Amino acid sequence: MKEAKSSRLHLPHQKQNGHVLPFNLARLLDPEASWDKDQLGDVLHWIRQLLGLVCGLLWGAIPLVGAIWIVVFLVISSGFIYGYYVHVLKIDDEEFGGHGALLQEGLFASLTLFLLAWILVYSLVHF
């Protein structure tokens, strides 16, 4: 049993009394895990940032142009976040401020990262 615990990947998450508490990556897929509002917000924020970066790099490399692709990114990003907290984590959204609060977590920062990556990759590859 100790061997299984030691093989898990832990990342530092927050400090308590000067000690760094471990963050278990398996918790990200555990519907039984308990979340507080700040922890869930951080997870949703960083997932959205990763989606923004990946989509921006992909959109720039293909190359896709036009405002419709911004809307497509917003739909993909919001759909992924919604699916993650409803179907994977199975949390009660009312405990965290409702769907609106959870869906806007990290939205504007990820849109900015998406646009920055899209424009930079497009300009580097196609000019």
Salt bridges, closest charged atoms under 4 A:
ASP93 OD1 - HIS99 NE2 3.54
